[in-house]
Amino acid sequence: MAYRSKRYRALAAKNKAQATLPLAEAVKILKGFNTTKFNQTVEVSTHLGIDPRQSDQNVRGSVALPHGIGKAVRVAVFAQGENAEKARAAGADIVGADDLAQQIKSGVMDFDVALATPDMMGVVGPLGRVLGPRGLMPSPRSGTVTTDIASAVKEFKAGKIEFRNDKGGNVAVPVGKINFSEDQIVENVTAFLNYLRTLKPAASKGTYIQTITISATMSPGVRVSA
């Protein structure tokens, strides 16, 4: 059983009687948990009514949050020629082709997001075993393989998030920092949930978003009305 600090247990006890709450109320309670000396990351966790074992029920995508996620995002881009220059001009931290692939194969992955132009997938494809488990493999479905590489770089640098469900049918994403205003957190969470709803697989039956919980790095979760 995971060890919980005295501080955590006290906060959990304070919230124990709470049922699911409207988002604005849940955010207000969560911000009241901000008793640490560092700026905690706020996360939204959802449990979806999907069967992750079925490929046609997996959920994956990317969405730009209106207020970003409150951290600097390092973006690596697989591109060459003119596209490479566009990526650099847009603010990409790392740009390369075969050289970038070799760097990744050697175990150096100093970036948070990997983007690629379609013509580079021959170079990117063999990296699936390395990038895939880390959630960094570029994919057209998530908007990380694109012909408009400059726009993609700017969006991810500004706080666009990429996500996919895990083996349990859960999706968890960062949606900002605890020092964001209540309105900023609410707007970021709302943007994510609205987009997530559009991704409901046709094969998924019944309730799609079954549970929603918001939490911070060192705080208990607060259940949100789905």
C-alpha positions in Angstrom: 0.0 0.0 0.0 1.4 3.4 -1.0 2.5 5.6 1.9 0.6 8.8 2.3 2.0 11.8 4.3 0.2 13.3 7.3 -0.5 16.3 5.2 -2.1 14.2 2.4 -4.2 12.2 4.9 -5.5 15.4 6.5 -6.5 16.8 3.1 -8.2 13.5 2.1 -10.1 13.5 5.3 -11.3 17.0 4.7 -12.7 15.9 1.3 -13.9 12.5 2.4 -17.6 13.3 2.5 -17.7 15.0 -0.9 -19.6 13.3 -3.7 -19.1 14.3 -7.3 -19.1 18.0 -7.7 -19.6 20.5 -10.5 -16.3 21.4 -12.1 -16.1 24.9 -10.7 -16.7 23.7 -7.1 -14.2 20.9 -7.5 -11.5 23.3 -8.7 -12.1 25.6 -5.8 -11.6 22.7 -3.4 -8.5 21.5 -5.2 -6.9 25.0 -5.0 -7.5 24.8 -1.3 -5.2 21.8 -1.1 -2.3 24.0 -2.3 -0.2 23.7 0.9 3.2 22.8 -0.7 6.1 25.0 -1.4 6.3 24.2 -5.1 3.9 24.8 -8.0 2.0 21.5 -8.3 0.8 20.3 -11.7 -3.0 19.9 -12.0 -4.2 16.7 -13.8 -7.5 15.4 -15.0 -8.0 11.7 -15.0 -11.0 10.0 -16.7 -12.2 6.5 -16.9 -13.8 5.7 -20.2 -16.5 3.1 -21.2 -14.3 1.5 -23.8 -12.7 -1.9 -24.3 -9.0 -1.0 -24.8 -8.4 -4.5 -26.1 -10.3 -3.6 -29.2 -8.4 -1.4 -31.7 -11.5 0.3 -32.9 -12.3 1.5 -29.3 -8.9 3.1 -28.5 -9.0 6.9 -27.9 -6.1 9.1 -28.9 -5.8 12.8 -29.8 -4.3 16.2 -29.1 -5.9 19.4 -28.0 -4.7 23.0 -27.5 -5.6 24.3 -24.0 -6.6 27.9 -23.8 -4.1 28.7 -21.0 -1.4 26.2 -21.8 0.0 23.8 -19.1 2.3 26.2 -17.3 5.6 24.6 -18.3 8.1 25.0 -21.0 7.6 22.2 -23.6 10.6 20.9 -25.5 9.7 20.0 -29.0 11.7 17.7 -31.3 11.0 17.7 -35.0 11.8 15.1 -37.7 12.1 17.2 -40.9 14.5 18.2 -43.6 15.1 21.0 -46.1 12.5 23.8 -46.1 10.4 22.0 -43.4 13.4 21.9 -41.1 13.9 25.6 -41.5 10.2 26.3 -40.8 10.4 24.2 -37.7 13.4 26.1 -36.4 11.8 29.4 -37.1 8.6 28.3 -35.3 10.7 27.6 -32.1 11.4 23.8 -32.3 14.1 22.9 -29.7 15.6 20.0 -31.7 15.4 19.5 -35.5 16.9 16.6 -37.4 16.4 13.5 -39.5 18.8 10.5 -39.5 21.0 12.2 -36.9 18.0 12.7 -34.6 17.0 9.1 -35.0 20.5 8.0 -34.1 20.4 10.2 -31.0 17.2 8.6 -29.9 18.5 5.1 -30.5 21.4 5.9 -28.3 19.0 6.7 -25.5 19.1 10.5 -25.6 15.5 11.9 -25.6 15.7 15.4 -24.2 12.2 16.4 -25.4 8.5 16.3 -24.4 6.9 16.0 -27.8 8.1 14.6 -31.1 6.7 15.9 -34.4 7.3 14.8 -38.0 6.5 15.6 -41.6 4.9 12.8 -43.6 8.0 12.3 -45.7 10.1 11.5 -42.6 8.1 8.5 -41.5 10.6 6.1 -43.1 13.1 7.4 -40.6 10.6 7.6 -37.7 8.9 4.3 -38.2 11.8 2.1 -36.9 11.8 4.2 -33.7 8.3 2.9 -32.6 9.7 0.5 -30.1 11.6 3.2 -28.4 9.2 6.2 -28.7 5.9 4.2 -28.4 6.2 3.1 -24.8 7.0 6.6 -23.8 4.0 8.1 -25.6 6.3 10.1 -28.0 5.7 8.3 -31.3 4.5 10.8 -33.9 1.1 9.9 -35.4 -1.3 11.6 -37.8 -4.2 10.7 -35.5 -2.7 12.8 -32.7 -1.7 15.7 -34.9 2.0 15.0 -34.5 2.6 14.0 -38.1 1.7 17.0 -40.3 2.5 18.9 -43.4 2.0 22.2 -41.5 5.0 21.7 -39.2 5.3 25.3 -38.3 1.8 25.5 -36.9 2.2 22.2 -35.0 5.4 23.4 -33.3 3.8 26.7 -32.2 0.7 24.9 -30.9 2.7 22.3 -28.8 5.1 25.0 -27.5 2.0 27.0 -26.4 0.6 24.1 -24.4 -1.1 21.7 -26.8 -1.4 18.3 -25.1 -1.3 14.8 -26.6 -3.0 11.8 -25.0 -4.1 8.2 -25.4 -6.0 5.7 -23.2 -4.0 3.2 -21.2 -4.7 -0.5 -20.9 -7.4 0.1 -18.3 -9.4 2.5 -20.4 -8.1 5.6 -18.5 -7.0 8.9 -20.0 -5.0 11.3 -17.8 -3.6 14.7 -18.9 -1.9 17.7 -17.3 -4.2 20.8 -17.5 -2.1 23.5 -15.8 -0.5 24.5 -12.5 -2.1 24.9 -9.1 -1.3 28.7 -9.2 -3.5 29.1 -12.2 -6.7 31.0 -11.4 -9.9 29.0 -10.9 -11.3 30.2 -14.2 -8.1 29.2 -16.1 -8.2 25.7 -14.7 -11.9 25.4 -15.4 -11.5 26.6 -19.0 -8.6 24.2 -19.6 -10.4 21.2 -18.1 -13.5 22.1 -20.1 -11.6 22.3 -23.4 -10.0 18.9 -22.8 -13.3 17.2 -21.8 -15.2 18.8 -24.7 -12.6 17.5 -27.2 -12.5 14.1 -25.5 -16.3 13.7 -26.0 -15.9 14.1 -29.7 -13.6 11.1 -29.8 -16.1 8.5 -28.6 -15.6 5.4 -30.7 -18.6 4.3 -32.6 -18.1 0.8 -31.2 -18.3 2.0 -27.6 -21.7 1.4 -26.0 -23.2 2.9 -22.9 -21.7 5.7 -20.8 -18.6 7.0 -22.5 -17.0 9.2 -19.8 -17.7 7.2 -16.6 -15.6 9.1 -14.1 -13.7 12.4 -13.9 -11.2 13.3 -11.2 -9.0 16.3 -10.8 -5.9 16.3 -8.6 -2.6 18.0 -8.2 0.9 16.4 -7.8 0.6 16.0 -4.0 -3.1 16.3 -3.3 -6.0 13.9 -3.1 -8.4 13.7 -6.1 -11.7 15.5 -6.3 -14.5 13.8 -8.2 -16.2 15.9 -10.9 -19.7 15.4 -12.3 -19.4 13.8 -15.7 
